[in-house]
Amino acid sequence: DIQMTQSPASLSASLEEIVTITCKASQGIDDYLSWYQQKPGKSPQLLIYDATSLADGVPSRFSGSRSGTQYSLKISRPQVDDSGIYYCLQSYSTFTFGSGTKLEIK
Amino acid sequence: EVQLQQSGAELVRPGTSVKLSCKVSGDTITAYYMHFVKQRPGQGLEWIGRIDPEDDSTKYAEKFKNKATLTADTSSNTAYLKLSSLTSEDTATYFCTTSGYPGVMDAWGQGASVTVSS
């Protein structure tokens, strides 16, 4: 099974910072990687798919990238509304979620 | 825009089964793979499995192979998740999601809470 190691587990950032969340795959996953945001009491929402493609309606301050088997979600100039929990998901071989990153924007 | 409406909260006894529904509106269910995802209280997301309503083919995560059964009814545009031999470990919120693009969970239901308690 493919493991997804997500970090950090939590972070706090200000409105002026650049936020980066990473997921490292235990093997190559050919960019079958998507990112989701979940707010308390709500269902997850798709942000990024195919590692770098922005989902419809998602603000351009969100972006995705890859370096080797490490995938990153970047939020440039985050808004308070971006607070929540972020998950990566690999779909190369069955499906595996990362453990989640709790983000607080101050 | 596709929308998913899940059935309501369930309180069930240990050792019994529960069947959750997920009704698709705005499109035909056969246009999508339907996935189900588990989230225990305060925990992360866990993929259970998926069904292709076009041919009823299924795939499950290894740990759910003897726990979950996915079915679909194209006449009502509804997918179902049945959980059997329930224990406290099954207490969770269960989400259904569509995958209209390979490997991507692009629309989500609101979640269905299952509480297993005597």
Boltz contact constraints between the chains, C-beta under 6 A:
constraints:
  - contact:
      token1: [A, 32]
      token2: [B, 103]
      max_distance: 6.0
  - contact:
      token1: [A, 34]
      token2: [B, 104]
      max_distance: 6.0
  - contact:
      token1: [A, 43]
      token2: [B, 95]
      max_distance: 6.0
  - contact:
      token1: [A, 43]
      token2: [B, 108]
      max_distance: 6.0
  - contact:
      token1: [A, 43]
      token2: [B, 110]
      max_distance: 6.0
  - contact:
      token1: [A, 43]
      token2: [B, 111]
      max_distance: 6.0
  - contact:
      token1: [A, 44]
      token2: [B, 108]
      max_distance: 6.0
  - contact:
      token1: [A, 46]
      token2: [B, 106]
      max_distance: 6.0
  - contact:
      token1: [A, 49]
      token2: [B, 104]
      max_distance: 6.0
  - contact:
      token1: [A, 87]
      token2: [B, 45]
      max_distance: 6.0
  - contact:
      token1: [A, 91]
      token2: [B, 103]
      max_distance: 6.0
  - contact:
      token1: [A, 95]
      token2: [B, 47]
      max_distance: 6.0
  - contact:
      token1: [A, 97]
      token2: [B, 45]
      max_distance: 6.0
  - contact:
      token1: [A, 99]
      token2: [B, 44]
      max_distance: 6.0
  - contact:
      token1: [A, 100]
      token2: [B, 44]
      max_distance: 6.0
